[in-house]
Amino acid sequence: MSPEDEARIGLRERKKHETRVALSQATIRLCVQRGWDNVTVEDIAVAANVSVRTFRNYFSGKAEAIAAGHLERMLRIADSLRAQPVGEPLWDSIARAVQAQFVPQGENGAESARDQRWTEGLRLMLAEPALQGEVVKASAAADEELAKAIAERTGTDVDRDVYPKLVAAVVGAGSATAVQHCLLADPPVPLGPVLREVFGRIAAGLPNP
């Protein structure tokens, strides 16, 4: 294969990835803003500036498109972990990678009325039964990829050693616990400090409070 062919394939794959991400983001945004039952595939296609057929080429429905957003974020965490300094303590690197993907830069801890509406919409969307199975599948795929990055970082074998799989599962559980805690908190609490607490406690070995 010539360099030109490789470049064309690389560009094509990048465009497919960008379309997949755009469709997932549009689905999440519309379902949070309007409610699960008030969003159609046609609405999502219009928001993403593609055809319904294109949406169907990537996802079977809204649930799969939303769950893909979760998988995409966890894959970015795996990539970020690979880029962290090798000599840094593992859990410091993991905490930084997770924080970067879950908390927007510049978060100041305050929550506006718009943020509260978004949180409420997100809470309702995540409670949809149709979404639960897809999230479980996405989480399993995310754990697998994250375990590979952890194995590379720690010099372990993802197929023979339990350690990278265990750490990946803990990262997924810790992130999910922090998000759920913030979604249910009354009054609302910002996600950044909760994530720092969660991964600080994990790094310390989860001692008794």
C-alpha positions, 0 to 999 in steps of 0.5 A: 500500500502506498503512502498516499493510500495509507493517508486516504484510509487514515483520513477516512477513518478519522472522518468516520470517527468524527461523525460517530462522535458528533452523532453521539454528542447530538443524541445526548444533548437533545435527550437531555434538553427535550427528554428521551421520548421527545427525540427522534432519530430524524431530530438527531440526524438534522442536529448532526447535519447527516441523513437518517441513513448515516445515523443507522450506519453507526448506531441501532438507536438512541441508546447505543449512540448515548452509550458510545459517548461513555465509551469514547470518554473512557478511551480518551482516559486510556490514551491520556494514561499512556501519555502520562510520565512513566515514573509518576505513581499510577493512581496520580496519573489515573486521577489526572486522566479521569479529571481531565475527561470528566471535568471541564477546564475552569470549573469553579465549583458553582452551579448555574440555573442552566447547569441545574437544568442540565443535571436534571435532564441528565439524571432523567436520561440515565434512568431510562431502562432502554439505556441500561443494557447499552451502558453495560456493554459500553462499560465492558468495552471501556474496561477492556481498553483501559486494562490494556493501557494499564498493562502497558504502564505497569509491565503486566500482561492483560491476558494472564494478570488480574491486576490491569483488569482489576484496576480498570474495573476500579477506575470505571466504578469510581468514576460512575460512583462520583457521577451518580453521587453528584447527580443525586446530591441535594443541594447539588455538588460539583463533580471535580471535588468528588472525583478528587475525593474518590480517587484519593481514597482509592489511592490510599487503599480505601481506609475507614473514614 
